[in-house]
Amino acid sequence: MTHPLPTSTLWLTLQDGVRRQYLLDPAVEADPARPELRCDTRVQAAYVLARQGHRPTWLARHLNLPESAAREIGDHVAPQTPRAASVEIPGPRGWTVGT
């Protein structure tokens, strides 16, 4: 019997160098009938944080993910996430800092 794939999965290569399919959405529980779908809390956290606007370099550094995996998560999320407007904040000496 074939099971439909959850919509929030992504093929990633983490530190072990093996490309696997990971569940992204923490609201979706791993299906025991689909052991090939991996569940990694760092990947799920990166997915949530990327949807909130965090950049791949930040995700890689703070979640100990390979830069390439963080970029793939960011690329996957980008079409789903509306772009936040750039906010200008007064910086030191009157410089303007964009976020």
N, C-alpha and C positions, 0 to 999 in steps of 0.2 A: 504494500500500500504506500503510495507517495503522499507526503504531507506538503501542503503549500509552504513556501518559505515565508518567514516573517518579513515584512517590508523593510525593517530597519536592520539589515545585515550588510557587512562590508568585508571583502577579502583584504587582509592585512598581513604584513610580515613584521613580527615583533623581534625582540632580541635573539630568539633562538634561530632565526633565519628561515623558518618554515612558513609558507603562505597558507593561512587558514581563514575560514569564514567566521566572523565574530558578530555576536548580537550587539547592537548599538544602544537601543533604548532600554534603560533599566526597568521600565514598566512591563517589558516583555520577558516572561520567564523562560528559561531554557527548557526545551522539550526533551524528556528522556528518550523519546523515540528518534531523536535527531542528534546523536552524540557528536556528529561532525561540526555542529554549530558550537563555537566556543563562547564562553562568557568570561570576560576579563573586566574587573571593576575599573581599571585604569582606562580602558577603551570606552567604557560606558560613561565615565566621568568626563573624558575628553569630548565625547559626543554632546553631552549636556552643556559643557562650558563653551564649546565651539558655537553652539546654537545661541549662547548668550553673548557672542562676539569676541571671545578670546582667540588670539592668533595661533597658528600652528607652532611657531617657535616657542611661544609661552607654554603651550600644552606639552610639547616635547620636554622642555626643561623641568616643569613642575610636576609632571606625571611620569617621568622616566620612561618616555616612549621614544622610539626611533623617530627622527625628524621626518622620514618618508611616510611613516604611518600617521603621524600628526597632520601632515599635509593632505594625505588621502581623506582623513576624517574631515578636515576643513573644506576640501573640495566637494565632498559629499553633502555637507551641510549648507554650503554657500547658496545653491539655488533655492533652498527651502527657507532661508533666513533673510528677512528684509534688512537692507543695509541701514545701519544706524546713521543718523545725521552727524556730521562732524561738529564737535563742540569746541569752541575756542575758550581757553582759560587764560587769564592774565598770568604770565610767568614772571620770573625775576627780572627786575629792571624794565618792566613794561613789555617784555617780549610776549608774543602770543603763542601758546602751545596748543596744537590740535590733537584731538584724541581720536 
